Amino acid sequence: MESPGFEDVEVGDTGPELVTEPLTRTDFVKYAGASGDFNPMHHDETYAQKAGRPSVFGHGMYTAGICSKAVANWVGISNMRSFRARFVSQVWPDDVLTVRQTVAEKTKTDDGNVVELDISVENQNGEIVMTAKSRVALPSRA
């Protein structure tokens, strides 16, 4: 997919949604291996339950990675300038996540054509599990 140009987006426009397959414990273990974060809360069911959780849960940065992938898929990774996330709730095995992105601001600056995106990640129950903001620089079509 070709990234949009600066003239192609307006405040309030939405980008393509990214919807995951149901998340699995294996996804969490793979992320642990890739990141080096082997906190047992993310892979050891017995440990998580002893700590008062119903099950293992996903790493916050795993969810952030899914979210940033949605942004990169829409605008192109080379156009991303910043990304910041706020973790709201845990992500559990079998959750299906939907990432939604909206153009919040559009300005021409010394750094180029800057677009600010508001992003939300919600689970299959419509509960927000993460919010994010991304600053992207889009090329001009002119």
Rosetta constraint file for C-alpha pairs under 8 A:
AtomPair CA 1 CA 73 HARMONIC 7.52 0.50
AtomPair CA 1 CA 74 HARMONIC 7.45 0.50
AtomPair CA 2 CA 74 HARMONIC 7.86 0.50
AtomPair CA 2 CA 75 HARMONIC 7.77 0.50
AtomPair CA 2 CA 76 HARMONIC 7.83 0.50
AtomPair CA 3 CA 74 HARMONIC 5.87 0.50
AtomPair CA 3 CA 75 HARMONIC 4.50 0.50
AtomPair CA 3 CA 76 HARMONIC 5.77 0.50
AtomPair CA 4 CA 8 HARMONIC 5.78 0.50
AtomPair CA 4 CA 9 HARMONIC 7.17 0.50
AtomPair CA 4 CA 74 HARMONIC 7.59 0.50
AtomPair CA 4 CA 75 HARMONIC 6.24 0.50
AtomPair CA 4 CA 138 HARMONIC 7.10 0.50
AtomPair CA 4 CA 139 HARMONIC 7.94 0.50
AtomPair CA 5 CA 9 HARMONIC 7.21 0.50
AtomPair CA 5 CA 138 HARMONIC 5.48 0.50
AtomPair CA 5 CA 139 HARMONIC 5.18 0.50
AtomPair CA 5 CA 140 HARMONIC 5.41 0.50
AtomPair CA 5 CA 141 HARMONIC 5.65 0.50
AtomPair CA 6 CA 113 HARMONIC 6.32 0.50
AtomPair CA 6 CA 114 HARMONIC 7.98 0.50
AtomPair CA 6 CA 115 HARMONIC 7.84 0.50
AtomPair CA 6 CA 138 HARMONIC 5.03 0.50
AtomPair CA 6 CA 139 HARMONIC 5.76 0.50
AtomPair CA 6 CA 140 HARMONIC 5.21 0.50
AtomPair CA 6 CA 141 HARMONIC 7.03 0.50
AtomPair CA 7 CA 140 HARMONIC 6.56 0.50
AtomPair CA 7 CA 141 HARMONIC 6.66 0.50
AtomPair CA 9 CA 13 HARMONIC 6.32 0.50
AtomPair CA 9 CA 103 HARMONIC 7.44 0.50
AtomPair CA 10 CA 103 HARMONIC 6.67 0.50
AtomPair CA 10 CA 106 HARMONIC 7.16 0.50
AtomPair CA 11 CA 102 HARMONIC 7.72 0.50
AtomPair CA 11 CA 103 HARMONIC 4.93 0.50
AtomPair CA 11 CA 104 HARMONIC 5.40 0.50
AtomPair CA 11 CA 105 HARMONIC 5.72 0.50
AtomPair CA 11 CA 106 HARMONIC 6.63 0.50
AtomPair CA 12 CA 102 HARMONIC 5.95 0.50
AtomPair CA 12 CA 103 HARMONIC 5.26 0.50
AtomPair CA 12 CA 104 HARMONIC 6.27 0.50
AtomPair CA 13 CA 102 HARMONIC 5.69 0.50
AtomPair CA 13 CA 103 HARMONIC 5.41 0.50
AtomPair CA 14 CA 100 HARMONIC 7.47 0.50
AtomPair CA 14 CA 101 HARMONIC 5.63 0.50
AtomPair CA 14 CA 102 HARMONIC 4.37 0.50
AtomPair CA 14 CA 103 HARMONIC 6.29 0.50
AtomPair CA 15 CA 74 HARMONIC 6.62 0.50
AtomPair CA 15 CA 100 HARMONIC 7.11 0.50
AtomPair CA 15 CA 101 HARMONIC 5.42 0.50
AtomPair CA 15 CA 102 HARMONIC 6.27 0.50
AtomPair CA 15 CA 103 HARMONIC 7.94 0.50
AtomPair CA 16 CA 70 HARMONIC 7.75 0.50
AtomPair CA 16 CA 74 HARMONIC 6.75 0.50
AtomPair CA 16 CA 100 HARMONIC 7.23 0.50
AtomPair CA 16 CA 101 HARMONIC 7.37 0.50
AtomPair CA 17 CA 70 HARMONIC 7.21 0.50
AtomPair CA 17 CA 98 HARMONIC 6.64 0.50
AtomPair CA 17 CA 99 HARMONIC 5.47 0.50
AtomPair CA 17 CA 100 HARMONIC 5.15 0.50
AtomPair CA 17 CA 101 HARMONIC 7.18 0.50
AtomPair CA 18 CA 70 HARMONIC 5.78 0.50
AtomPair CA 18 CA 97 HARMONIC 7.98 0.50
AtomPair CA 18 CA 98 HARMONIC 5.64 0.50
AtomPair CA 18 CA 99 HARMONIC 5.09 0.50
AtomPair CA 18 CA 100 HARMONIC 7.12 0.50
AtomPair CA 19 CA 96 HARMONIC 7.00 0.50
AtomPair CA 19 CA 97 HARMONIC 5.66 0.50
AtomPair CA 19 CA 98 HARMONIC 4.44 0.50
AtomPair CA 19 CA 99 HARMONIC 6.45 0.50
AtomPair CA 20 CA 96 HARMONIC 5.56 0.50
AtomPair CA 20 CA 97 HARMONIC 5.35 0.50
AtomPair CA 20 CA 98 HARMONIC 6.61 0.50
AtomPair CA 21 CA 96 HARMONIC 5.86 0.50
AtomPair CA 21 CA 97 HARMONIC 7.76 0.50
AtomPair CA 22 CA 93 HARMONIC 7.32 0.50
AtomPair CA 22 CA 94 HARMONIC 4.62 0.50
AtomPair CA 22 CA 95 HARMONIC 5.27 0.50
AtomPair CA 22 CA 96 HARMONIC 4.65 0.50
AtomPair CA 22 CA 97 HARMONIC 7.76 0.50
AtomPair CA 23 CA 27 HARMONIC 6.41 0.50
AtomPair CA 23 CA 92 HARMONIC 7.30 0.50
AtomPair CA 23 CA 93 HARMONIC 5.19 0.50
AtomPair CA 23 CA 94 HARMONIC 4.84 0.50
AtomPair CA 23 CA 95 HARMONIC 5.45 0.50
AtomPair CA 23 CA 96 HARMONIC 6.35 0.50
AtomPair CA 24 CA 28 HARMONIC 6.74 0.50
AtomPair CA 24 CA 93 HARMONIC 4.87 0.50
AtomPair CA 24 CA 94 HARMONIC 5.92 0.50
AtomPair CA 25 CA 29 HARMONIC 6.29 0.50
AtomPair CA 25 CA 42 HARMONIC 7.99 0.50
AtomPair CA 25 CA 43 HARMONIC 6.70 0.50
AtomPair CA 25 CA 56 HARMONIC 7.57 0.50
AtomPair CA 25 CA 93 HARMONIC 5.91 0.50
AtomPair CA 26 CA 30 HARMONIC 6.04 0.50
AtomPair CA 27 CA 31 HARMONIC 6.21 0.50
AtomPair CA 28 CA 32 HARMONIC 6.16 0.50
AtomPair CA 28 CA 42 HARMONIC 6.36 0.50
AtomPair CA 28 CA 43 HARMONIC 6.76 0.50
AtomPair CA 28 CA 57 HARMONIC 7.67 0.50
AtomPair CA 28 CA 58 HARMONIC 5.62 0.50
AtomPair CA 28 CA 59 HARMONIC 7.07 0.50
AtomPair CA 28 CA 62 HARMONIC 7.80 0.50
AtomPair CA 29 CA 33 HARMONIC 6.26 0.50
AtomPair CA 29 CA 42 HARMONIC 7.33 0.50
AtomPair CA 29 CA 43 HARMONIC 6.07 0.50
AtomPair CA 30 CA 34 HARMONIC 6.26 0.50
AtomPair CA 31 CA 35 HARMONIC 5.92 0.50
AtomPair CA 31 CA 37 HARMONIC 7.98 0.50
AtomPair CA 31 CA 59 HARMONIC 7.89 0.50
AtomPair CA 31 CA 62 HARMONIC 6.66 0.50
AtomPair CA 32 CA 36 HARMONIC 5.40 0.50
AtomPair CA 32 CA 37 HARMONIC 4.89 0.50
AtomPair CA 32 CA 38 HARMONIC 5.39 0.50
AtomPair CA 32 CA 42 HARMONIC 7.90 0.50
AtomPair CA 33 CA 37 HARMONIC 7.11 0.50
AtomPair CA 33 CA 38 HARMONIC 7.37 0.50
AtomPair CA 38 CA 42 HARMONIC 7.32 0.50
AtomPair CA 38 CA 43 HARMONIC 7.74 0.50
AtomPair CA 39 CA 43 HARMONIC 7.54 0.50
AtomPair CA 40 CA 44 HARMONIC 5.06 0.50
AtomPair CA 40 CA 47 HARMONIC 6.50 0.50
AtomPair CA 40 CA 48 HARMONIC 7.12 0.50
AtomPair CA 41 CA 45 HARMONIC 7.44 0.50
AtomPair CA 41 CA 47 HARMONIC 6.43 0.50
AtomPair CA 41 CA 48 HARMONIC 4.87 0.50
AtomPair CA 41 CA 56 HARMONIC 5.44 0.50
AtomPair CA 41 CA 57 HARMONIC 6.67 0.50
AtomPair CA 42 CA 48 HARMONIC 7.62 0.50
AtomPair CA 42 CA 56 HARMONIC 4.86 0.50
AtomPair CA 42 CA 57 HARMONIC 5.12 0.50
AtomPair CA 42 CA 58 HARMONIC 5.76 0.50
AtomPair CA 42 CA 59 HARMONIC 6.67 0.50
AtomPair CA 43 CA 56 HARMONIC 5.79 0.50
AtomPair CA 43 CA 57 HARMONIC 7.72 0.50
AtomPair CA 44 CA 48 HARMONIC 6.19 0.50
AtomPair CA 44 CA 56 HARMONIC 6.45 0.50
AtomPair CA 45 CA 49 HARMONIC 6.14 0.50
AtomPair CA 45 CA 55 HARMONIC 5.59 0.50
AtomPair CA 45 CA 56 HARMONIC 5.44 0.50
AtomPair CA 46 CA 50 HARMONIC 6.15 0.50
AtomPair CA 47 CA 51 HARMONIC 6.30 0.50
AtomPair CA 48 CA 52 HARMONIC 6.60 0.50
AtomPair CA 48 CA 53 HARMONIC 5.36 0.50
AtomPair CA 48 CA 54 HARMONIC 7.13 0.50
AtomPair CA 48 CA 55 HARMONIC 5.76 0.50
AtomPair CA 48 CA 56 HARMONIC 5.52 0.50
AtomPair CA 49 CA 53 HARMONIC 4.83 0.50
AtomPair CA 49 CA 54 HARMONIC 5.58 0.50
AtomPair CA 49 CA 55 HARMONIC 5.93 0.50
AtomPair CA 49 CA 56 HARMONIC 7.80 0.50
AtomPair CA 55 CA 92 HARMONIC 7.41 0.50
AtomPair CA 55 CA 93 HARMONIC 7.99 0.50
AtomPair CA 56 CA 92 HARMONIC 6.85 0.50
AtomPair CA 56 CA 93 HARMONIC 7.44 0.50
AtomPair CA 57 CA 90 HARMONIC 6.22 0.50
AtomPair CA 57 CA 91 HARMONIC 5.52 0.50
AtomPair CA 57 CA 92 HARMONIC 4.71 0.50
AtomPair CA 57 CA 93 HARMONIC 6.70 0.50
AtomPair CA 58 CA 62 HARMONIC 6.67 0.50
AtomPair CA 58 CA 63 HARMONIC 7.42 0.50
AtomPair CA 58 CA 90 HARMONIC 6.75 0.50
AtomPair CA 58 CA 91 HARMONIC 5.19 0.50
AtomPair CA 58 CA 92 HARMONIC 6.12 0.50
AtomPair CA 58 CA 93 HARMONIC 7.67 0.50
AtomPair CA 59 CA 63 HARMONIC 6.82 0.50
AtomPair CA 59 CA 91 HARMONIC 7.80 0.50
AtomPair CA 60 CA 64 HARMONIC 6.34 0.50
AtomPair CA 60 CA 87 HARMONIC 6.60 0.50
AtomPair CA 60 CA 90 HARMONIC 7.50 0.50
AtomPair CA 60 CA 91 HARMONIC 7.94 0.50
AtomPair CA 61 CA 65 HARMONIC 6.00 0.50
AtomPair CA 62 CA 66 HARMONIC 6.47 0.50
AtomPair CA 63 CA 67 HARMONIC 6.27 0.50
AtomPair CA 63 CA 91 HARMONIC 7.72 0.50
AtomPair CA 63 CA 130 HARMONIC 7.68 0.50
AtomPair CA 64 CA 68 HARMONIC 6.06 0.50
AtomPair CA 64 CA 85 HARMONIC 6.79 0.50
AtomPair CA 64 CA 130 HARMONIC 7.87 0.50
AtomPair CA 65 CA 69 HARMONIC 6.07 0.50
AtomPair CA 66 CA 70 HARMONIC 6.61 0.50
AtomPair CA 67 CA 71 HARMONIC 6.75 0.50
AtomPair CA 67 CA 99 HARMONIC 6.13 0.50
AtomPair CA 67 CA 119 HARMONIC 7.87 0.50
AtomPair CA 67 CA 121 HARMONIC 7.05 0.50
AtomPair CA 68 CA 72 HARMONIC 6.14 0.50
AtomPair CA 68 CA 83 HARMONIC 7.47 0.50
AtomPair CA 69 CA 73 HARMONIC 5.95 0.50
AtomPair CA 70 CA 74 HARMONIC 6.39 0.50
AtomPair CA 70 CA 99 HARMONIC 6.83 0.50
AtomPair CA 71 CA 75 HARMONIC 6.13 0.50
AtomPair CA 71 CA 76 HARMONIC 7.42 0.50
AtomPair CA 71 CA 77 HARMONIC 7.70 0.50
AtomPair CA 71 CA 80 HARMONIC 7.94 0.50
AtomPair CA 71 CA 101 HARMONIC 7.60 0.50
AtomPair CA 71 CA 134 HARMONIC 7.84 0.50
AtomPair CA 72 CA 76 HARMONIC 4.56 0.50
AtomPair CA 72 CA 77 HARMONIC 4.43 0.50
AtomPair CA 72 CA 79 HARMONIC 7.96 0.50
AtomPair CA 72 CA 80 HARMONIC 7.08 0.50
AtomPair CA 73 CA 77 HARMONIC 7.30 0.50
AtomPair CA 75 CA 79 HARMONIC 6.32 0.50
AtomPair CA 75 CA 80 HARMONIC 7.43 0.50
AtomPair CA 75 CA 136 HARMONIC 7.58 0.50
AtomPair CA 75 CA 138 HARMONIC 7.45 0.50
AtomPair CA 76 CA 80 HARMONIC 7.05 0.50
AtomPair CA 79 CA 136 HARMONIC 5.43 0.50
AtomPair CA 79 CA 137 HARMONIC 5.19 0.50
AtomPair CA 79 CA 138 HARMONIC 6.24 0.50
AtomPair CA 80 CA 134 HARMONIC 7.28 0.50
AtomPair CA 80 CA 135 HARMONIC 6.32 0.50
AtomPair CA 80 CA 136 HARMONIC 4.47 0.50
AtomPair CA 80 CA 137 HARMONIC 6.54 0.50
AtomPair CA 81 CA 134 HARMONIC 7.40 0.50
AtomPair CA 81 CA 135 HARMONIC 5.41 0.50
AtomPair CA 81 CA 136 HARMONIC 5.19 0.50
AtomPair CA 81 CA 137 HARMONIC 6.81 0.50
AtomPair CA 82 CA 134 HARMONIC 5.44 0.50
AtomPair CA 82 CA 135 HARMONIC 5.07 0.50
AtomPair CA 82 CA 136 HARMONIC 7.03 0.50
AtomPair CA 83 CA 132 HARMONIC 7.12 0.50
AtomPair CA 83 CA 133 HARMONIC 5.81 0.50
AtomPair CA 83 CA 134 HARMONIC 4.35 0.50
AtomPair CA 83 CA 135 HARMONIC 6.55 0.50
AtomPair CA 84 CA 132 HARMONIC 5.55 0.50
AtomPair CA 84 CA 133 HARMONIC 5.51 0.50
AtomPair CA 84 CA 134 HARMONIC 6.51 0.50
AtomPair CA 85 CA 130 HARMONIC 6.92 0.50
AtomPair CA 85 CA 131 HARMONIC 5.82 0.50
AtomPair CA 85 CA 132 HARMONIC 4.17 0.50
AtomPair CA 85 CA 133 HARMONIC 6.56 0.50
AtomPair CA 86 CA 130 HARMONIC 5.67 0.50
AtomPair CA 86 CA 131 HARMONIC 5.27 0.50
AtomPair CA 86 CA 132 HARMONIC 6.01 0.50
AtomPair CA 87 CA 129 HARMONIC 6.41 0.50
AtomPair CA 87 CA 130 HARMONIC 4.62 0.50
AtomPair CA 87 CA 131 HARMONIC 6.69 0.50
AtomPair CA 88 CA 128 HARMONIC 6.84 0.50
AtomPair CA 88 CA 129 HARMONIC 4.84 0.50
AtomPair CA 88 CA 130 HARMONIC 5.04 0.50
AtomPair CA 88 CA 131 HARMONIC 7.35 0.50
AtomPair CA 89 CA 128 HARMONIC 7.31 0.50
AtomPair CA 89 CA 129 HARMONIC 4.53 0.50
AtomPair CA 89 CA 130 HARMONIC 6.86 0.50
AtomPair CA 90 CA 129 HARMONIC 6.50 0.50
AtomPair CA 91 CA 95 HARMONIC 6.59 0.50
AtomPair CA 91 CA 123 HARMONIC 7.89 0.50
AtomPair CA 91 CA 129 HARMONIC 6.99 0.50
AtomPair CA 95 CA 123 HARMONIC 6.03 0.50
AtomPair CA 95 CA 124 HARMONIC 6.39 0.50
AtomPair CA 96 CA 123 HARMONIC 5.51 0.50
AtomPair CA 96 CA 124 HARMONIC 5.33 0.50
AtomPair CA 97 CA 121 HARMONIC 6.39 0.50
AtomPair CA 97 CA 122 HARMONIC 5.54 0.50
AtomPair CA 97 CA 123 HARMONIC 4.61 0.50
AtomPair CA 97 CA 124 HARMONIC 6.42 0.50
AtomPair CA 98 CA 121 HARMONIC 5.53 0.50
AtomPair CA 98 CA 122 HARMONIC 5.39 0.50
AtomPair CA 98 CA 123 HARMONIC 6.38 0.50
AtomPair CA 98 CA 124 HARMONIC 7.67 0.50
AtomPair CA 99 CA 119 HARMONIC 6.99 0.50
AtomPair CA 99 CA 120 HARMONIC 5.77 0.50
AtomPair CA 99 CA 121 HARMONIC 4.50 0.50
AtomPair CA 99 CA 122 HARMONIC 6.71 0.50
AtomPair CA 100 CA 119 HARMONIC 5.56 0.50
AtomPair CA 100 CA 120 HARMONIC 5.35 0.50
AtomPair CA 100 CA 121 HARMONIC 6.46 0.50
AtomPair CA 101 CA 117 HARMONIC 6.27 0.50
AtomPair CA 101 CA 118 HARMONIC 5.68 0.50
AtomPair CA 101 CA 119 HARMONIC 4.35 0.50
AtomPair CA 101 CA 120 HARMONIC 6.62 0.50
AtomPair CA 102 CA 117 HARMONIC 5.46 0.50
AtomPair CA 102 CA 118 HARMONIC 5.24 0.50
AtomPair CA 102 CA 119 HARMONIC 6.38 0.50
AtomPair CA 103 CA 115 HARMONIC 6.85 0.50
AtomPair CA 103 CA 116 HARMONIC 6.07 0.50
AtomPair CA 103 CA 117 HARMONIC 4.70 0.50
AtomPair CA 103 CA 118 HARMONIC 6.43 0.50
AtomPair CA 104 CA 115 HARMONIC 7.52 0.50
AtomPair CA 104 CA 116 HARMONIC 5.48 0.50
AtomPair CA 104 CA 117 HARMONIC 5.34 0.50
AtomPair CA 104 CA 118 HARMONIC 5.94 0.50
AtomPair CA 105 CA 115 HARMONIC 5.68 0.50
AtomPair CA 105 CA 116 HARMONIC 4.98 0.50
AtomPair CA 105 CA 117 HARMONIC 7.14 0.50
AtomPair CA 106 CA 113 HARMONIC 7.51 0.50
AtomPair CA 106 CA 114 HARMONIC 5.84 0.50
AtomPair CA 106 CA 115 HARMONIC 4.52 0.50
AtomPair CA 106 CA 116 HARMONIC 6.41 0.50
AtomPair CA 107 CA 113 HARMONIC 6.08 0.50
AtomPair CA 107 CA 114 HARMONIC 5.29 0.50
AtomPair CA 107 CA 115 HARMONIC 6.50 0.50
AtomPair CA 108 CA 112 HARMONIC 5.78 0.50
AtomPair CA 108 CA 113 HARMONIC 4.61 0.50
AtomPair CA 108 CA 114 HARMONIC 5.97 0.50
AtomPair CA 109 CA 113 HARMONIC 6.30 0.50
AtomPair CA 109 CA 114 HARMONIC 6.83 0.50
AtomPair CA 111 CA 137 HARMONIC 7.95 0.50
AtomPair CA 112 CA 137 HARMONIC 6.31 0.50
AtomPair CA 112 CA 138 HARMONIC 7.71 0.50
AtomPair CA 113 CA 137 HARMONIC 5.25 0.50
AtomPair CA 113 CA 138 HARMONIC 5.54 0.50
AtomPair CA 113 CA 139 HARMONIC 6.72 0.50
AtomPair CA 113 CA 140 HARMONIC 7.31 0.50
AtomPair CA 114 CA 135 HARMONIC 6.81 0.50
AtomPair CA 114 CA 136 HARMONIC 5.73 0.50
AtomPair CA 114 CA 137 HARMONIC 4.56 0.50
AtomPair CA 114 CA 138 HARMONIC 6.48 0.50
AtomPair CA 115 CA 135 HARMONIC 5.84 0.50
AtomPair CA 115 CA 136 HARMONIC 5.26 0.50
AtomPair CA 115 CA 137 HARMONIC 6.15 0.50
AtomPair CA 115 CA 138 HARMONIC 7.15 0.50
AtomPair CA 116 CA 133 HARMONIC 7.00 0.50
AtomPair CA 116 CA 134 HARMONIC 5.83 0.50
AtomPair CA 116 CA 135 HARMONIC 4.62 0.50
AtomPair CA 116 CA 136 HARMONIC 6.39 0.50
AtomPair CA 117 CA 133 HARMONIC 5.50 0.50
AtomPair CA 117 CA 134 HARMONIC 5.11 0.50
AtomPair CA 117 CA 135 HARMONIC 6.31 0.50
AtomPair CA 117 CA 136 HARMONIC 7.75 0.50
AtomPair CA 118 CA 131 HARMONIC 7.66 0.50
AtomPair CA 118 CA 132 HARMONIC 6.14 0.50
AtomPair CA 118 CA 133 HARMONIC 4.85 0.50
AtomPair CA 118 CA 134 HARMONIC 6.85 0.50
AtomPair CA 119 CA 131 HARMONIC 5.66 0.50
AtomPair CA 119 CA 132 HARMONIC 4.90 0.50
AtomPair CA 119 CA 133 HARMONIC 5.84 0.50
AtomPair CA 119 CA 134 HARMONIC 7.72 0.50
AtomPair CA 120 CA 128 HARMONIC 6.76 0.50
AtomPair CA 120 CA 129 HARMONIC 7.87 0.50
AtomPair CA 120 CA 130 HARMONIC 5.95 0.50
AtomPair CA 120 CA 131 HARMONIC 4.46 0.50
AtomPair CA 120 CA 132 HARMONIC 6.24 0.50
AtomPair CA 121 CA 128 HARMONIC 5.73 0.50
AtomPair CA 121 CA 129 HARMONIC 5.75 0.50
AtomPair CA 121 CA 130 HARMONIC 5.13 0.50
AtomPair CA 121 CA 131 HARMONIC 6.20 0.50
AtomPair CA 122 CA 126 HARMONIC 5.58 0.50
AtomPair CA 122 CA 127 HARMONIC 5.16 0.50
AtomPair CA 122 CA 128 HARMONIC 4.19 0.50
AtomPair CA 122 CA 129 HARMONIC 5.35 0.50
AtomPair CA 122 CA 130 HARMONIC 7.04 0.50
AtomPair CA 123 CA 127 HARMONIC 5.49 0.50
AtomPair CA 123 CA 128 HARMONIC 6.60 0.50
AtomPair CA 123 CA 129 HARMONIC 6.79 0.50
